[in-house]
Amino acid sequence: MLGDFTACEICGSENWCTVYQGAVRDGAFGTLHEGATVARCGGCGVDRLAEHICPHDGFYETEAYRRKLGQDLSTGAYLAAAKELQSFALAAIEPALLKNKTVADVGCAGGSFLDHIARVTNRKVAIEPSSIYRDSLTDRGFAVFPYATDAAAEFGGKVDFATSFQVIEHVRDPRDFLARIRPLLAPGGSLLITTPNRRDILMELLPDDFPAFFYRVVHRWYFDEDSLANCARRAGFVVDSVRFVHRYGLSNALTWLRDRRPSGRTRLAGIESQADDCWRGYLEDGGRADCIFMFLKADPAA
């Protein structure tokens, strides 16, 4: 057993090996927590941040979590900030999966995704443990619950399409997190899980600088395609399909290489949209994009 690492919550293995030691991001760029360790499980291949670095479970339900990320706490500010990112989610989802369907978003925060699909779907289920956005979610006509288990009494076996965007990397037990969503799905229903991709190209291009940005105090878990699929199977799912999605243009990569810092979606002079499209396509085809989008179905044999 390696130091702070006990039995893996996903597979139970106690065989860990260190993949990174050093500083990790603690909020916005430039704020670091020193002396962290990330280790890889020898049983299922997932990477995990040492638990003593991670916030307590209830932290993600508090205003302090949003402040650490430098986010305004109002629903309006959240929706404005999330609007652009939703375009990537919507582009990855077949419209037929949503039309006239019951859709649940697990860990929906202010409900940006549900807002975007409101005119297409039938019923919309907002599952969000934080009370910050709950009144607004209710006022906008969503069925609101803190956790998937709370929604099961009303929506068990009735959800045609469930989503969870960038949540699984935070939770204490990813396998249990997925297993608790499974009873919500209707026969033939789908679940889309997205999470950062530890095979992000910048991890290879900038091994001395980018890991301290990629690894974060608020992310316990770091997946590649194989380790996420392994977790899903152990939770009673089969993998239907996988897509890689890159949310940043070529300018962001060039700024990292030149300045060792992110530039978000700001475009450098001389870099046109065609260059961004080629860059994104190259990374997505090769599995080196910044996000994994994994579509799951409940395993009938589980």
Secondary structure, 3 states (H helix, E strand, C coil): CCCCCCCCCCCCCCCEEEEEEEEEECCCCCCEEEEEEEEEECCCCCEEECHHHCCCHHHHHCHHHHHHCCCCCCHHHHHHHHHHHHHHHHHHCCHHHCCCCCEEEECCCCCHHHHHCCCCCCCEEEECCCHHHHHHHHHCCCEEECCHHHHHHHHCCCEEEEEEECCCCCCCCHHHHHHHHHHHEEEEEEEEEEEEECCCHHHHHCCCCCHHHHCECCCCEEECHHHHHHHHHHCCEEEEEEEEECCCCHHHHHHHHHHCCCCCCCCCCCCCHHHHHHHHHHHHHHCCCCEEEEEEEECCCC
